[in-house]
Amino acid sequence: MVSSFLVRSSCRAVPRISQQYKLTRRSTIIQSSLYSSSSAKYQKSYKLEGTGEGTKVEITTNTGHYLATDIPKPMGGRDTAPQPVETLMASWMGCTQATALFVGRHLPERLSISKMEFDNIEAFRDERGALQLPIDTTPEIPSRIQRITGTIRVYERRGNPISTEQMELLKEQTEIRCPVANMMLASGCAIDVEWVDGSFAVV
């Protein structure tokens, strides 16, 4: 299925790779090299195996779990599982939750979190970054998620109020320390998600 905004032109023999893409790749390789050489003993790895048939991919992890992704029927898929970007957002939620619990325990004024609610979370991207043609030219628009909005309600275990300072520090350090959120922010994604005290939030 081709969207109306796609730009068509004849294919070229030699793909044109943008200078920005080259510089980004080079920077990533350099950073990876520095990381592996200086911090190898702290490196944590995640190992997965996957098999794709059509638009569906079935994935297993070395920790014994299974997940799958697919895309909706209007996009050419079978809609048998969440979209890859939906699983990315689910990963962000799970990583944020786990990291926030750790951060809360280590705040100067300890914050014991009983529950977090992720409300009306929505991610936005410009699909031209993935679909723009010709295919041998790097799109001018990035394909990544550009913005995330919504609300996170945080509940203190004993129902005590969470101060503004505590909440700001919790949000800041969670986004810095959560591997998924940190990667999103580093890509240029804006995480415009409000953190509020769930005990006093108006639903």
C-alpha positions as CSV (number, residue, x, y, z in Angstrom):
1,M,0.0,0.0,0.0
2,V,1.4,3.3,-1.1
3,S,0.5,6.6,0.7
4,S,-0.4,9.6,-1.4
5,F,2.6,11.7,-0.1
6,L,5.2,9.3,-1.4
7,V,7.7,10.8,-3.8
8,R,8.6,8.6,-6.7
9,S,11.7,8.7,-9.0
10,S,13.8,6.3,-10.9
11,C,16.2,4.0,-9.0
12,R,19.9,4.9,-9.0
13,A,22.7,2.4,-9.3
14,V,24.6,3.7,-6.3
15,P,22.6,4.5,-3.1
16,R,23.0,7.9,-1.7
17,I,23.8,7.9,2.0
18,S,23.4,11.3,3.8
19,Q,26.4,12.8,5.5
20,Q,24.4,13.1,8.7
21,Y,23.7,9.4,8.7
22,K,27.4,8.6,8.1
23,L,28.4,10.9,11.0
24,T,25.7,9.4,13.3
25,R,26.9,5.8,12.5
26,R,30.5,6.8,13.1
27,S,29.7,8.4,16.4
28,T,27.8,5.3,17.5
29,I,30.7,3.0,16.6
30,I,33.2,5.2,18.4
31,Q,31.0,5.3,21.5
32,S,30.4,1.5,21.4
33,S,34.2,1.0,21.2
34,L,34.9,3.2,24.1
35,Y,32.2,1.5,26.2
36,S,33.4,-2.0,25.4
37,S,37.0,-1.2,26.2
38,S,36.6,0.7,29.5
39,S,33.4,-0.9,31.0
40,A,33.4,-4.5,29.9
41,K,33.0,-5.9,33.4
42,Y,29.8,-3.9,33.9
43,Q,28.2,-4.8,30.6
44,K,24.8,-6.4,30.8
45,S,23.6,-8.3,27.8
46,Y,20.2,-9.4,26.5
47,K,19.9,-12.4,24.2
48,L,16.9,-13.1,22.0
49,E,16.1,-15.4,19.1
50,G,13.4,-14.7,16.5
51,T,11.7,-16.2,13.5
52,G,9.8,-14.0,11.1
53,E,7.1,-15.3,8.7
54,G,5.4,-12.6,6.7
55,T,4.9,-9.6,8.9
56,K,4.9,-11.6,12.2
57,V,7.9,-12.2,14.3
58,E,7.9,-14.8,17.1
59,I,10.6,-14.1,19.7
60,T,12.1,-16.0,22.6
61,T,14.4,-14.7,25.3
62,N,17.2,-16.5,27.1
63,T,15.2,-16.0,30.3
64,G,12.5,-18.3,29.0
65,H,9.9,-15.8,27.8
66,Y,8.0,-15.5,24.5
67,L,6.6,-12.5,22.7
68,A,5.5,-11.7,19.1
69,T,5.0,-8.6,16.9
70,D,2.9,-8.0,13.8
71,I,1.4,-5.1,12.0
72,P,-2.3,-4.1,11.3
73,K,-4.1,-5.4,8.3
74,P,-4.3,-2.0,6.6
75,M,-0.5,-2.0,6.7
76,G,-0.3,-5.4,5.1
77,G,0.0,-7.5,8.2
78,R,-2.3,-10.0,9.9
79,D,-2.8,-8.1,13.2
80,T,-2.0,-11.2,15.3
81,A,0.2,-9.4,17.8
82,P,1.1,-5.9,18.9
83,Q,3.0,-3.6,16.5
84,P,6.8,-3.4,17.1
85,V,6.4,0.3,18.2
86,E,3.7,-0.8,20.6
87,T,6.1,-3.3,22.2
88,L,8.8,-0.5,22.3
89,M,6.3,1.7,24.3
90,A,5.5,-1.3,26.5
91,S,9.2,-1.7,27.2
92,W,9.4,1.9,28.1
93,M,6.6,1.5,30.6
94,G,8.1,-1.6,32.2
95,C,11.5,-0.1,32.3
96,T,10.2,3.1,33.8
97,Q,8.3,1.2,36.5
98,A,11.2,-0.9,37.5
99,T,13.7,2.0,37.5
100,A,11.3,4.3,39.4
101,L,11.1,1.7,42.2
102,F,14.9,1.7,42.5
103,V,15.2,5.4,42.4
104,G,12.4,5.9,44.9
105,R,14.2,3.6,47.4
106,H,17.4,5.7,47.1
107,L,16.0,9.2,47.2
108,P,17.3,11.5,50.1
109,E,13.7,11.2,51.4
110,R,12.9,7.6,50.7
111,L,9.8,7.1,48.5
112,S,8.2,3.7,48.8
113,I,6.0,3.2,45.6
114,S,3.1,0.8,45.7
115,K,1.8,1.4,42.2
116,M,2.2,3.4,39.0
117,E,-0.5,4.0,36.4
118,F,0.4,5.0,32.8
119,D,-2.6,6.9,31.6
120,N,-3.3,7.9,28.0
121,I,0.2,7.3,26.8
122,E,0.6,8.1,23.1
123,A,3.6,8.1,20.9
124,F,4.0,10.1,17.7
125,R,6.2,9.7,14.6
126,D,6.2,11.0,11.1
127,E,5.6,8.0,8.8
128,R,7.4,9.7,5.9
129,G,10.6,8.8,7.7
130,A,9.9,5.2,7.0
131,L,8.0,5.4,3.7
132,Q,9.5,8.2,1.7
133,L,10.8,7.2,-1.7
134,P,13.2,6.7,-3.6
135,I,14.4,3.9,-1.3
136,D,18.1,4.5,-2.1
137,T,18.0,8.0,-0.6
138,T,18.0,8.7,3.2
139,P,14.7,10.4,4.1
140,E,15.0,14.0,5.3
141,I,12.6,13.2,8.1
142,P,13.7,10.8,10.9
143,S,11.7,7.6,11.2
144,R,12.1,7.4,15.0
145,I,9.4,8.2,17.6
146,Q,9.5,11.9,18.0
147,R,7.3,12.6,21.0
148,I,5.5,10.7,23.8
149,T,2.7,12.3,25.8
150,G,0.5,11.2,28.7
151,T,0.4,11.0,32.5
152,I,2.1,8.8,35.1
153,R,0.4,8.6,38.4
154,V,2.6,7.5,41.3
155,Y,1.2,6.0,44.5
156,E,3.1,6.1,47.8
157,R,2.7,2.8,49.7
158,R,1.2,4.3,52.8
159,G,-0.8,7.0,51.0
160,N,1.5,9.8,52.1
161,P,1.8,12.8,49.8
162,I,4.7,13.1,47.4
163,S,6.4,16.5,47.5
164,T,7.0,18.4,44.3
165,E,10.8,18.1,44.9
166,Q,10.5,14.3,45.3
167,M,8.4,13.9,42.2
168,E,10.8,16.0,40.0
169,L,13.8,14.1,41.2
170,L,12.0,10.8,40.7
171,K,11.1,11.7,37.2
172,E,14.5,13.1,36.3
173,Q,16.6,10.2,37.6
174,T,14.2,7.6,36.3
175,E,14.5,9.0,32.8
176,I,18.3,9.2,33.1
177,R,18.7,5.6,34.5
178,C,16.0,3.7,32.6
179,P,17.9,2.2,29.6
180,V,14.8,2.5,27.3
181,A,14.0,6.1,28.2
182,N,17.6,7.1,28.1
183,M,17.9,5.6,24.6
184,M,14.8,7.4,23.5
185,L,15.9,10.8,24.8
186,A,19.4,10.3,23.2
187,S,17.6,9.8,19.9
188,G,15.9,13.2,20.1
189,C,12.5,11.9,21.3
190,A,10.7,14.3,23.6
191,I,9.1,12.5,26.6
192,D,6.4,15.0,27.5
193,V,4.8,12.9,30.2
194,E,3.5,14.4,33.4
195,W,4.3,12.7,36.7
196,V,1.6,13.3,39.4
197,D,0.9,12.1,42.9
198,G,-1.8,9.4,42.3
199,S,-3.3,9.8,45.8
200,F,-4.3,13.3,45.0
201,A,-4.8,13.2,41.2
202,V,-8.1,14.1,39.7
203,V,-9.1,11.3,37.4
